[in-house]
Amino acid sequence: MLPLRQSACSWWSCLLNSRAPCVKTLVHGDQRRLFNTSNSRMTIMPAWVIDRYGSNDVLRFTKNAGFPIINYPNEVVVQVHAAGLNPIDVSMRGGYGAATMAMKRDPLNINQSGSEFPLILGRDMSGVIMECGLDVAPAYFKEGDEVWAAIPPWKQGSLAEFVVLSANEVSKKPKCLSHIEAAAVPYVAATAWSALVNTGGLNKDNCAKKRILILGGSGGVGTFSIQMLKAWGAHVTVTCSQNAERLVRGLGVDHVVDYTAGPVEVPLRALEKFDLVLDNVGGDTESWALGLLKPWCGAKYVTLVTPFLRNTDRLGIADGMLQTGVTVASKALKHLSKGVHYRWGMFAPNGLALDDISEMVDAGKIRAVVEEEFTFSQVPQAMLKVEKGHARGKTVVKISSGEDSSE
Ligand SMILES: NC(=O)c1ccc[n+]([C@@H]2O[C@H](COP(=O)([O-])OP(=O)(O)OC[C@H]3O[C@@H](n4cnc5c(N)ncnc54)[C@H](OP(=O)(O)O)[C@@H]3O)[C@@H](O)[C@H]2O)c1
């Protein structure tokens, strides 16, 4: 029996170790199989796919997408009830990360031409387990369990009726959330966890009285991060548009700075310095945000807006990684000499973190922030909504037309 739940490794190391994935897997000779239902084998399913990169018109609905196959004994097939969308879906639709992801994609899931198309977008999922691989211990997951997951960018996504995932990537869905609500959380939660906990060094026991600044508090990552940090006792300041103030205050924020009122660094400089800055905005923020940190106290600036994938897309894997390493190292050194730490945050799939987050949700400490819900037939409209920006929480697509006890 394989160890079912392993601690999360970074997205970075997952990519570097493409031959040694963070989720330990073995192929059994008879393990590749198709899902059986009512004694008939399902080989196709409805899904939204893209056959080339481009703008929204590349989205195509099909009833004949390939049914996901269990290739490894620790995988599960999940019937998707709801799929959450993120800015990365729009980026992936346009080809972002293609070169990097090709390195990581499971060769068993790529068709004979070596192409990743048809590609299914959708990185967030809430649904019900339909089948478990042979090494998935029933103590962890069994058929019929309601689960949620953030789907790594190198896997087929959740804008489909079924998806196959490693058991390490899924987690039991919080009982108090509907599938629609649950699908709004995993990708931003796993990203926030990676940035704030794994990179930023924060946890529930060391956050009390820490001063945290979130640049960009009103979107998916921001609205989740605010709640997690407040649950852990931190003092949280955010920047957002004036018309998002009510939303973020409702999530517990202590101090709000309206970035549309003028150069935002000016009012921020007047505040007491911070222990950590989470940057969801990018652009010119790096030129002033590190100056808001307490020097020589281990304070960190963690940005989620990095050129990592763009480097590898543009320069290829080896040169792109080299460029990335040089950029991060030189910036980290430059800022270290001023007594503050400069870091890049990355999404990392993390079922164990979702277990903890599920408990926080069921304890009433974190809620899902769903801005708008779309039907399966409205996926193009949902993608346009995300593409337009100005998110106030998350955009979610209801997938399954079946019974949903929690909705
Ligand atoms: N590195 C990774 O692995 C990773 C993972 C997830 C996300 N990300 C990146 O992190 C960023 C945030 O992700 P998300 O899912 O939270 O995006 P989102 O849901 O689209 O939210 C972005 C929010 O930022 C606000 N905003 C825009 N410009 C701003 C500014 N100058 N100052 C303050 N707020 C501003 C937007 O509202 P208004 O425009 O109305 O103000 C919106 O509410 C994105 O760039 C995303 O690509 C990176």
The ligand as a Gaussian input file, in Angstrom:
#p B3LYP/6-31G(d) Opt

LIG

0 1
 N        1.881000      32.593000      -8.787000
 C        0.814000      31.805000      -8.694000
 O        0.932000      30.565000      -8.611000
 C       -0.538000      32.455000      -8.656000
 C       -1.667000      31.742000      -8.215000
 C       -2.892000      32.400000      -8.139000
 C       -2.991000      33.725000      -8.533000
 N       -1.884000      34.360000      -8.994000
 C       -1.971000      35.763000      -9.419000
 O       -2.317000      36.534000      -8.294000
 C       -3.119000      37.623000      -8.681000
 C       -4.405000      37.648000      -7.862000
 O       -5.152000      36.477000      -8.161000
 P       -6.710000      36.454000      -7.862000
 O       -7.201000      35.102000      -8.176000
 O       -6.986000      37.012000      -6.525000
 O       -7.218000      37.500000      -8.982000
 P       -8.665000      38.173000      -9.097000
 O       -9.669000      37.302000      -8.459000
 O       -8.828000      38.548000     -10.527000
 O       -8.557000      39.492000      -8.197000
 C       -7.742000      40.581000      -8.488000
 C       -8.278000      41.738000      -7.608000
 O       -7.330000      42.775000      -7.546000
 C       -8.035000      44.037000      -7.659000
 N       -7.056000      44.994000      -8.155000
 C       -6.694000      45.249000      -9.434000
 N       -5.721000      46.160000      -9.465000
 C       -5.441000      46.507000      -8.181000
 C       -4.528000      47.375000      -7.562000
 N       -3.656000      48.108000      -8.287000
 N       -4.502000      47.443000      -6.225000
 C       -5.356000      46.712000      -5.468000
 N       -6.263000      45.851000      -5.980000
 C       -6.295000      45.746000      -7.332000
 C       -9.178000      43.724000      -8.608000
 O      -10.309000      44.579000      -8.439000
 P      -10.374000      46.063000      -9.094000
 O       -9.672000      46.003000     -10.416000
 O      -11.835000      46.352000      -9.265000
 O       -9.742000      46.971000      -8.099000
 C       -9.567000      42.316000      -8.134000
 O      -10.485000      42.358000      -7.077000
 C       -3.358000      37.472000     -10.188000
 O       -2.424000      38.274000     -10.879000
 C       -3.071000      36.011000     -10.430000
 O       -2.636000      35.772000     -11.752000
 C       -0.665000      33.775000      -9.063000

